[in-house]
């Protein structure tokens, strides 16, 4: 497993799925979830590895985002 993905059995949703809206495009494999109330993007199931998720770290309790080492990627400059 890639360190930037979480297996479905490791992903715990504290509020109900009814609070989320799902969007799919293209192949309809990836599933992008959004909060119905505020529109924040908390996580998505990946297209490349179904059953695994990428998560918005700002949506996880007890994570200090300022303490994380961040690598900036400039895709525009490629």
PECOR-V192534 format. One record per residue. N is the residue number from 1. PSI is psi in whole degrees, 0 to 359 (* if undefined). Layout:
[[N:PSI] [N:PSI]]
This chain:
[[1:138] [2:146] [3:348] [4:12] [5:153] [6:132] [7:149] [8:324] [9:346] [10:351] [11:119] [12:121] [13:117] [14:325] [15:160] [16:154] [17:335] [18:345] [19:353] [20:152] [21:144] [22:141] [23:135] [24:148] [25:173] [26:246] [27:349] [28:24] [29:309] [30:146] [31:115] [32:125] [33:143] [34:149] [35:130] [36:335] [37:311] [38:346] [39:1] [40:149] [41:96] [42:326] [43:168] [44:149] [45:132] [46:154] [47:320] [48:333] [49:77] [50:143] [51:355] [52:148] [53:151] [54:138] [55:140] [56:110] [57:336] [58:346] [59:2] [60:128] [61:147] [62:26] [63:124] [64:102] [65:329] [66:341] [67:353] [68:141] [69:128] [70:133] [71:120] [72:137] [73:124] [74:88] [75:334] [76:329] [77:356] [78:*]]
